[in-house]
Amino acid sequence: MDNWQAIIMAAGKGTRMKSKLPKLLQPICGKPMVSYVADAIRNTGISEIVGVIPAEEDGFTHALGDSITLIEQNNGPGGTGAALYSAKHMLKESDGNVLVINGDLPLITANTILRLIELHSSIGSDISVLTVKSMPSLDMGKIVRDNKNNITHINEYDGKNGASDGEGNVGVYCFKISSLKETLTKLKPSEIGDYRITDIIPIANENSNIISSLQIEDYDQALGVNNGVDLSIVRQRMQRRINEKWLLNGVSIIEPAYIDESAYISSDSIIYPNTFISGNSYIGSNAVIGPNSIVNESSIGEYSRITQSVVENSILENNTDVGPYSHIRPDSHIESNVHIGNYAEIKNSRIGEGTQIGHFSYLGDSDVGTEVNIGAGVITCNFDGRSKHKTSIGDRAFIGSDSLLIAPLNIGHDTSTGAGSVITKDVPDGVTVIGMPARKLAKKQSIKTHKDRNESN
């Protein structure tokens, strides 16, 4: 693709969206709409890409990536033709070709673009136009041909006349750069004062340029976005595409399930209804997620289960069990074989292997060892009104129900706390404390840990 460049038309204000967020930055399955178009171009092998964007919109830098050169369309004449003209200086002087594509085509694929490029190159066309057999949108321009099947012009949607049955203009073009530069200088404003790419077609015919076209039958790839209804339709089609990819790769999905494009799900996992897997989340094999669960920017290990719970920006190792109705908040790390039951909240904490947290507990800013038992109602009191403080709990500790751990605090290995205790001071290894405030037992008493009970049984 050395002799190819690409221009993404992304400067439209999208006023029909009735949103302060620019149309092409509207999210679809976890990514800005225009990001899908950029990714499709990159996957063709074209590396020189220019994005024509609105002035003073910083969000496009993140959406399109650093490898794409951004050009702001000035406040002069509007329209796709004017936007293309603003990028004219970026075109190579030598003979080459340029792909020009609307930024509101998130369902377009690299394969379709490559087919158009191959047609354009094989014929030696000056212009190649991607069309669709049946017009999926009232806002789509209509291809007009003569009796020899040559494209004579494209009737743009003017807001008055709805589309009829016929061949639609998708908004993807290939141009021979030398021909494009010549025709751009001849563009004239439309009746409403804007300049349109589609008006290049009759100019090219006057110049006896070769105009070719590729007609696709995939209705979805031709779907553009102009308003909230269009956005909803495209989002549904994209979600269908994403889900089908994972279904074909050994994942069981009982829909509705909402999976972002950037998430990864291993085979033999099960996704139950009303589950959201968002961001760069990773789901290990044989995991069961849902129903009614959210996994956001998190890694879930093999054979783990998340039931009616929320996991955010955290790591859960293999064979963990969370829920129902629990919340793993950001920056938590749950090691293998941990059980977190109902109505538990974990925040910015590490929970050691084999630890049991049955229900109704809050662990914040904590480092919990292995094989610890956290009783019902246990709370780490990590905030003193000004600062957050850390709680450390050693291996095999038994924290009795309704214990309050006043941070900063260090509870040693093989310790026990009596039910309802308020622990304000560090507890050495092997010590049992009870009371409010907690104090060391005067003599050894049989407060059995869950491990002791299991062994006696």
Legacy VTK file of the C-alpha trace (Angstrom):
# vtk DataFile Version 3.0
C-alpha trace
ASCII
DATASET POLYDATA
POINTS 457 float
0.000 0.000 0.000
2.945 2.319 -0.588
1.071 4.374 -3.188
-2.083 4.716 -1.115
-3.245 7.304 1.387
-6.542 7.607 3.236
-8.650 10.539 4.394
-11.340 10.109 7.046
-14.101 12.695 6.764
-14.825 13.472 10.414
-15.547 17.202 10.503
-19.352 17.065 10.429
-21.019 18.636 13.449
-23.815 16.053 13.549
-26.425 18.527 14.787
-29.206 15.980 14.280
-27.725 13.951 17.120
-28.827 16.790 19.456
-25.840 16.032 21.660
-22.913 18.117 22.890
-20.620 15.201 22.092
-19.583 15.247 18.403
-21.349 12.591 16.366
-18.227 10.659 15.458
-17.159 10.417 19.093
-20.421 8.782 20.140
-19.587 5.399 21.734
-20.570 2.123 20.101
-19.784 -1.003 22.118
-17.029 0.725 24.026
-15.317 2.629 21.192
-15.917 5.987 19.525
-17.731 5.529 16.232
-14.873 6.911 14.135
-12.379 4.499 15.747
-13.982 1.579 13.908
-13.434 3.331 10.579
-9.806 4.072 11.440
-9.201 0.448 12.455
-10.741 -0.847 9.217
-8.369 1.362 7.193
-5.333 0.267 9.209
-6.282 -3.367 8.602
-6.052 -2.792 4.842
-2.366 -1.950 5.217
-2.705 1.778 4.501
-0.444 3.626 6.920
-0.675 7.243 5.725
-4.024 8.350 7.135
-5.393 11.863 7.566
-8.432 12.776 9.644
-10.357 15.969 8.872
-11.971 16.965 12.166
-13.930 19.882 13.669
-11.965 22.733 15.182
-11.092 22.556 18.889
-12.211 18.969 19.485
-9.461 17.240 21.463
-11.376 13.957 21.723
-10.415 12.994 18.180
-6.753 12.599 19.105
-7.649 9.759 21.464
-10.276 8.273 19.144
-8.059 8.155 16.051
-4.663 7.580 17.632
-1.298 9.267 17.294
-0.489 7.623 13.957
-3.206 9.609 12.141
-2.506 13.181 11.066
-5.359 15.485 12.111
-6.450 18.553 10.167
-9.054 20.921 11.555
-11.623 22.151 9.061
-11.725 25.932 9.162
-14.832 28.037 9.677
-15.211 28.761 5.974
-17.537 26.918 3.584
-18.884 23.634 4.890
-19.595 20.285 3.333
-17.635 17.173 2.489
-16.059 18.803 -0.537
-14.693 21.672 1.539
-13.413 19.205 4.138
-11.628 17.223 1.436
-10.144 20.404 -0.018
-8.707 21.303 3.393
-6.659 18.085 3.232
-5.517 18.644 -0.347
-2.046 19.770 0.731
-1.502 16.391 2.418
-1.842 14.496 -0.877
1.280 13.229 -2.583
2.578 15.073 -5.612
3.487 11.879 -7.441
0.965 9.526 -8.976
-0.854 7.642 -6.296
-4.295 6.949 -4.963
-6.318 8.043 -1.972
-9.174 6.389 -0.142
-11.779 8.890 1.099
-14.309 7.591 3.607
-17.048 9.006 5.780
-16.305 8.648 9.479
-19.831 7.550 10.372
-19.588 4.057 8.864
-18.599 1.959 11.908
-19.731 -1.320 10.348
-17.521 -1.045 7.260
-14.909 -3.803 7.044
-11.333 -3.870 5.820
-12.268 -6.607 3.354
-14.852 -4.403 1.658
-12.394 -1.506 1.429
-9.782 -3.826 -0.076
-12.255 -5.029 -2.678
-12.889 -1.434 -3.752
-9.139 -0.709 -3.847
-8.497 -3.810 -5.952
-11.233 -2.824 -8.415
-9.895 0.720 -8.641
-6.338 -0.460 -9.266
-7.192 -3.218 -11.747
-9.252 -0.905 -13.971
-7.013 2.118 -13.539
-10.001 4.235 -12.563
-9.887 7.911 -11.763
-12.758 7.466 -9.301
-14.267 4.355 -7.731
-17.464 4.527 -5.708
-18.798 2.020 -3.161
-22.539 1.519 -3.532
-25.203 -0.645 -1.934
-27.921 -2.512 -3.770
-30.792 -1.281 -1.634
-30.748 2.022 0.216
-30.891 1.366 3.977
-31.358 4.991 5.036
-33.542 7.904 4.027
-30.451 10.099 4.440
-28.411 8.226 1.836
-27.483 9.699 -1.538
-28.864 7.910 -4.576
-26.701 6.691 -7.458
-27.974 7.807 -10.889
-26.816 5.914 -13.980
-27.333 6.373 -17.712
-28.553 3.757 -20.170
-25.017 2.389 -20.416
-24.915 1.843 -16.644
-22.365 4.608 -16.114
-22.692 6.758 -13.003
-23.702 10.249 -14.113
-24.259 11.866 -10.721
-25.307 11.235 -7.131
-28.484 12.795 -5.757
-27.769 13.907 -2.206
-30.417 13.783 0.484
-31.742 17.327 0.891
-33.944 16.902 3.939
-37.135 17.023 1.891
-37.252 14.065 -0.439
-37.020 10.658 1.148
-35.042 7.913 -0.472
-36.765 5.509 -2.788
-35.781 2.050 -3.883
-32.514 2.172 -5.718
-28.765 2.045 -5.483
-27.300 3.990 -2.572
-24.014 5.852 -2.142
-22.209 4.380 0.867
-19.720 7.235 1.286
-16.488 5.391 0.416
-14.420 6.490 -2.589
-11.090 5.812 -4.233
-9.474 8.624 -6.232
-6.451 8.852 -8.457
-4.688 11.745 -6.744
-3.889 13.639 -9.944
-7.530 13.494 -11.072
-8.824 14.474 -7.633
-6.634 17.578 -7.434
-7.898 18.707 -10.814
-11.585 18.207 -10.064
-11.395 19.758 -6.589
-10.465 23.101 -8.089
-13.658 23.015 -10.190
-16.092 22.328 -7.356
-18.898 24.854 -6.988
-21.169 25.429 -3.996
-24.540 23.745 -3.829
-27.842 25.595 -3.527
-27.337 25.879 0.234
-23.757 27.065 -0.086
-21.791 23.958 0.892
-19.336 21.952 -1.204
-19.967 18.247 -1.759
-17.747 15.333 -2.724
-20.558 13.907 -4.810
-20.438 16.942 -7.133
-17.029 15.683 -8.278
-18.811 12.964 -10.313
-20.301 15.179 -13.048
-17.018 17.139 -13.246
-15.152 13.864 -13.743
-17.578 12.887 -16.500
-16.915 16.182 -18.261
-13.190 15.418 -18.022
-13.802 11.940 -19.494
-12.410 10.354 -16.326
-12.938 6.665 -15.715
-15.548 6.105 -12.987
-16.053 2.606 -11.634
-18.188 1.244 -8.815
-18.439 -1.719 -6.505
-21.880 -2.709 -5.310
-22.182 -4.539 -2.001
-25.192 -6.423 -0.755
-24.337 -6.211 2.949
-26.926 -3.745 4.172
-25.195 -3.291 7.542
-21.884 -1.999 6.189
-23.714 0.807 4.411
-25.443 2.062 7.555
-24.433 5.619 8.394
-25.329 7.509 11.554
-27.148 10.831 11.523
-29.335 10.765 14.626
-29.996 8.866 17.818
-32.181 6.287 16.102
-29.430 5.496 13.577
-26.940 5.214 16.420
-29.162 2.730 18.244
-29.567 0.587 15.120
-25.834 0.537 14.396
-25.045 -0.272 18.021
-27.386 -3.275 17.882
-25.786 -4.529 14.660
-22.290 -4.074 16.090
-23.244 -5.961 19.244
-24.649 -8.753 17.111
-21.364 -8.912 15.182
-19.290 -9.005 18.394
-21.443 -11.679 20.020
-21.372 -13.843 16.905
-17.570 -13.705 16.898
-17.421 -15.150 20.414
-20.213 -17.653 19.770
-18.165 -19.002 16.862
-15.150 -19.277 19.168
-16.676 -21.587 21.737
-18.309 -19.101 24.123
-21.903 -19.649 25.249
-23.910 -16.425 25.314
-27.490 -16.336 26.524
-28.640 -12.972 25.270
-29.145 -10.143 25.812
-25.480 -9.698 26.698
-23.473 -6.534 26.079
-19.809 -7.080 25.219
-17.435 -4.310 24.206
-15.342 -4.702 21.078
-12.105 -4.599 23.075
-13.070 -7.341 25.567
-11.710 -10.904 25.262
-13.626 -14.049 26.255
-11.993 -17.475 26.347
-13.713 -20.605 25.082
-16.087 -22.654 27.239
-17.124 -19.604 29.220
-20.804 -18.847 29.751
-22.266 -15.344 29.637
-25.754 -15.132 31.109
-28.396 -12.484 30.266
-28.143 -8.797 31.149
-24.387 -8.988 31.599
-22.060 -6.163 30.559
-18.404 -6.926 29.778
-16.749 -3.625 29.011
-13.379 -2.072 28.281
-10.319 -4.293 27.947
-11.771 -6.996 30.164
-10.474 -10.554 29.975
-12.595 -13.600 30.801
-10.739 -16.890 31.322
-11.925 -20.262 30.075
-14.800 -22.015 31.828
-15.780 -18.831 33.657
-19.449 -18.122 34.288
-20.498 -14.464 34.244
-24.002 -13.322 35.133
-26.833 -12.994 35.036
-27.165 -9.263 35.762
-23.445 -8.648 36.212
-20.943 -5.975 35.175
-17.273 -6.640 34.474
-15.416 -3.458 33.561
-11.693 -3.271 32.694
-11.048 -6.412 34.727
-9.442 -9.823 34.398
-11.459 -12.868 35.493
-9.580 -16.142 35.880
-10.480 -19.635 34.748
-13.382 -21.451 36.410
-14.470 -18.274 38.197
-18.066 -17.248 38.714
-19.568 -13.761 38.980
-23.265 -13.734 39.880
-25.364 -10.559 39.927
-22.329 -8.535 40.951
-20.028 -5.740 39.756
-16.269 -6.018 39.161
-14.361 -2.857 38.238
-10.708 -2.413 37.266
-9.637 -5.460 39.247
-7.972 -8.858 38.895
-9.671 -12.074 39.945
-7.507 -15.174 39.716
-8.695 -18.706 38.967
-11.650 -20.343 40.667
-12.956 -17.248 42.425
-16.611 -16.956 43.335
-18.349 -13.588 43.723
-21.974 -12.796 44.496
-24.772 -12.378 44.376
-24.987 -8.627 45.007
-21.336 -7.931 45.725
-19.077 -5.175 44.435
-15.380 -5.498 43.648
-14.229 -1.908 43.318
-11.132 -0.635 41.464
-7.568 -1.747 42.205
-8.489 -4.982 43.943
-6.674 -8.285 43.444
-8.505 -11.454 44.424
-6.285 -14.528 44.474
-7.338 -18.060 43.562
-10.019 -20.077 45.370
-11.493 -17.064 47.161
-15.192 -17.015 48.006
-16.942 -13.639 48.218
-20.615 -14.126 48.982
-23.517 -11.715 48.949
-23.459 -8.017 49.843
-19.692 -7.743 50.183
-17.638 -4.791 49.006
-13.911 -4.923 48.293
-11.963 -1.763 47.426
-8.270 -1.319 46.639
-7.435 -4.548 48.448
-5.583 -7.814 47.957
-7.384 -10.931 49.169
-5.180 -13.992 49.676
-5.754 -17.468 48.291
-8.473 -19.552 49.919
-9.961 -16.690 51.936
-13.692 -16.801 52.696
-15.822 -13.641 52.862
-19.347 -14.897 53.325
-21.557 -11.830 53.415
-22.232 -8.260 54.553
-18.593 -7.130 54.743
-16.514 -4.166 53.650
-12.772 -4.459 53.068
-11.118 -1.255 51.891
-7.393 -0.529 51.493
-6.629 -3.949 52.944
-4.069 -6.695 52.524
-5.656 -9.987 53.546
-3.585 -13.177 53.824
-4.375 -16.730 52.795
-7.128 -18.920 54.270
-8.607 -16.066 56.266
-12.210 -16.169 57.421
-14.071 -12.855 57.345
-17.298 -13.106 59.336
-20.590 -11.410 58.525
-20.643 -7.677 59.111
-16.864 -7.170 59.290
-15.791 -3.646 58.359
-12.346 -2.173 57.862
-12.733 1.419 59.035
-10.174 2.859 56.635
-11.125 6.565 56.610
-10.586 8.855 59.572
-12.289 11.846 57.998
-9.103 13.115 56.383
-7.045 10.226 55.053
-7.365 6.584 54.034
-5.406 4.029 56.064
-4.412 0.432 55.457
-5.407 -2.745 57.252
-3.237 -5.864 57.098
-4.614 -9.283 58.108
-2.272 -12.261 58.380
-2.688 -15.805 57.107
-5.329 -18.041 58.696
-6.801 -15.233 60.779
-10.383 -15.645 61.981
-12.218 -12.305 62.026
-15.437 -12.714 63.971
-18.800 -11.366 62.878
-19.412 -7.622 63.273
-15.758 -6.904 64.041
-14.697 -3.319 63.339
-11.042 -2.933 62.319
-9.909 0.659 62.914
-7.081 1.400 60.465
-4.149 1.740 60.349
-3.997 -1.758 61.744
-1.923 -4.923 61.548
-3.518 -8.220 62.541
-1.057 -11.096 62.693
-1.113 -14.685 61.471
-3.341 -17.262 63.191
-5.213 -14.599 65.170
-8.876 -14.462 66.158
-11.292 -11.676 66.994
-14.471 -12.178 68.941
-17.838 -11.261 67.482
-18.629 -7.561 67.805
-15.058 -6.586 68.708
-13.632 -3.152 67.928
-9.936 -3.553 67.198
-7.952 -0.338 67.554
-4.431 -1.716 68.110
-2.200 -4.194 66.309
-2.740 -7.845 67.181
0.384 -10.095 67.379
0.536 -13.538 65.765
-1.510 -16.275 67.420
-3.416 -13.931 69.767
-7.178 -13.815 70.333
-8.817 -10.480 71.139
-12.381 -9.642 72.153
-14.359 -6.665 73.361
-14.868 -2.984 72.674
-12.154 -1.857 72.520
-10.638 -5.271 71.891
-8.238 -6.722 74.445
-6.235 -9.900 74.654
-7.934 -12.799 76.428
-6.597 -13.344 79.944
-6.254 -17.040 79.296
-6.484 -19.326 76.323
-10.074 -20.019 75.342
-11.546 -22.190 72.614
-12.615 -19.644 70.009
-12.455 -21.996 67.081
-11.549 -20.888 63.591
-13.328 -22.230 60.534
-10.285 -24.458 59.969
-10.570 -25.932 63.473
-14.251 -26.625 62.986
-13.651 -28.346 59.661
-10.951 -30.535 61.199
-13.147 -31.482 64.194
-15.974 -32.406 61.873
LINES 1 458
457 0 1 2 3 4 5 6 7 8 9 10 11 12 13 14 15 16 17 18 19 20 21 22 23 24 25 26 27 28 29 30 31 32 33 34 35 36 37 38 39 40 41 42 43 44 45 46 47 48 49 50 51 52 53 54 55 56 57 58 59 60 61 62 63 64 65 66 67 68 69 70 71 72 73 74 75 76 77 78 79 80 81 82 83 84 85 86 87 88 89 90 91 92 93 94 95 96 97 98 99 100 101 102 103 104 105 106 107 108 109 110 111 112 113 114 115 116 117 118 119 120 121 122 123 124 125 126 127 128 129 130 131 132 133 134 135 136 137 138 139 140 141 142 143 144 145 146 147 148 149 150 151 152 153 154 155 156 157 158 159 160 161 162 163 164 165 166 167 168 169 170 171 172 173 174 175 176 177 178 179 180 181 182 183 184 185 186 187 188 189 190 191 192 193 194 195 196 197 198 199 200 201 202 203 204 205 206 207 208 209 210 211 212 213 214 215 216 217 218 219 220 221 222 223 224 225 226 227 228 229 230 231 232 233 234 235 236 237 238 239 240 241 242 243 244 245 246 247 248 249 250 251 252 253 254 255 256 257 258 259 260 261 262 263 264 265 266 267 268 269 270 271 272 273 274 275 276 277 278 279 280 281 282 283 284 285 286 287 288 289 290 291 292 293 294 295 296 297 298 299 300 301 302 303 304 305 306 307 308 309 310 311 312 313 314 315 316 317 318 319 320 321 322 323 324 325 326 327 328 329 330 331 332 333 334 335 336 337 338 339 340 341 342 343 344 345 346 347 348 349 350 351 352 353 354 355 356 357 358 359 360 361 362 363 364 365 366 367 368 369 370 371 372 373 374 375 376 377 378 379 380 381 382 383 384 385 386 387 388 389 390 391 392 393 394 395 396 397 398 399 400 401 402 403 404 405 406 407 408 409 410 411 412 413 414 415 416 417 418 419 420 421 422 423 424 425 426 427 428 429 430 431 432 433 434 435 436 437 438 439 440 441 442 443 444 445 446 447 448 449 450 451 452 453 454 455 456
